Amino acid sequence: MTNRLLDRRHLLAGLAALAVARPAAAVPARAITVHKDANCGCCSGWARRMAETGRYAPRLVDQPDMVAVKTRLRVPPELLSCHTTEVGTYVVEGHVPPAAVDRLLRERPAGVIGLAVPGMPAGSPGMEMPDGRREPYVVYAFTADGRSRVFMRIG
């Protein structure tokens, strides 16, 4: 009886070790579509930053008419930047940091259709400066009717 008990303990210990050693199933990266001007390098830089998180898989699409893309996706004119990204049912305009996109997808705030960082703030993802300089900036949430509010402050 003692040998069977020891064998059972060894078996359980071995199974427990296997369960701990086995890596958790990786969550596949979320596909995102980045609409950009063919000549814009910072857009590719932003997409690279998103990919580096391991949570996003950007597909870059060069667009001859970015105004049409922004209009179709209902980006408010005062929040415009260079590239426009589709993340599921949401729109991400400009150099929005991955943490803000993560929060949007986690919280799913009522009425919000997207996030935007207007302009191209120095030090934002894709706009890194050689000297390390970073400007503080604001990430705005916006609704289908064009209203916006502060979603996150950076720096």
N, C-alpha and C positions, 0 to 999 in steps of 0.2 A: 504494500500500500504506500509506503514511503517513497519508493522509486517512482510509482505512478504520479504521486503528488509533485515530486521534483521534476519529472518529465513535463507535467502540465505547467508548472511554474516557468520552466525554460521555454516552453512553447509560447506562453503568454508574454514573457519578456521579449522573445524574438519578434513576435507580432507587434508589440508596442514599439520596439526599436525601428521596425520597418515603417510603421505609420509615421513616426517622427522624422525618419530620414527621407521619406518620399516628399518631394516638393509639392506644394499646393498647385492645383491646376492654374495655369496662367490665364488671365483674362485677356481676350484678344483686344488689340488696339481698335479704337473707334475710328471708322473711316470718316474723313472730313474732306470737303472739296473747297480748295482755295482758288478763287477767281482773282486773276492778277493781270497787270499789263506785262507784256513780254519783255519789256526793258527794265523792269523794276527788280533790283537785287534785294532790297530789304524784305520784300514779300517772301522770297525764297528763304531768307534768314529767319523770318518768323515761323514759317512752316517747319524748318529744321529744328527750331526750339520746341515746337509742339511735338515733333516726332521723337526728340531726345527724351521726353518724359516716359515714353513707352506706352502711353495711354491713347495716343492719337496717331493715325496713319494718314497723313495728308496726300491728296492727289492735287497737283497744281494744274490749273487750266488757264492758258493764256487767252485773254479776252480782247477783241478789237474795240469793244464798246463797254467800258466799265460803268458808265453812267446808266446804261440800260440794265445792267445786272443790279446795281444799287437801287434803282427805281423798282424793278421787279420784286426785290427782296424787302422793300419798304424801309430802307435806311434813311432816317431823317437827315436833311441837307446839312444841318448844323453839326452833325456828328461824323461827317465823312472823313475817310482816311484813304490809303492807297489800295489795299486789298480787301476783299469781302469773302467770308467763308461761310459755308453751310455745314452746320454740325447737327445732324438729325433734323428736327423741325426748327432749330434756332439759327439766327444769323449772328456772325461775329465780324464786326467791322474794325479793321486796323490792328494795331499792336496790343491786343488784349492778352494779358499774361495767362498761362495755362491754369494757374490757381483760380482765376475768375471764371474760366470756362468750366472747370471742375465744380465750382460752387453753383453755377447756373444749372448744370445737369443734375446736381444733387438736390438742390432746393426747389427747382422748377417754379419760380415765383409766378403767381397768377397774373395773366395779362401780358407778361413780358415775352417779346418775340426775339429779342437779341441784346447783345452787348456791343459797346463801341468805345474806342479810344480815339477821339478826334485828333487829326494831325499825325505827327510822327515824333513823339517825345524822345529825346536823347536818353539812352539807357534802357528803353523798353525792349521787350523781346524782338529781335531782328534789327534793332537800332542801337546796338551796343557801340560805345565810343572807344577808340583806342586808348584814351587816357582814363577810362573807367568812369567818366562823368555820367551822372544820372539825374534827370529832372524829375521832380514829383509830378504825378499826373493822376487823372481821375478816369475810372471805368464807369460808363453810364449804362443803365438798363433802359431799353426803349420798348414802346408798345406799338401795336399796329396803327394807331391813330397819330403816331409821331410824338407822343409825350415821352419825356425822359426824366430819369432821376439818378442820383448818385448811387452806384452799386458797390463801389470799392475805391478806396484811395490808396495809391502806391507812393511810397517814399514820404 
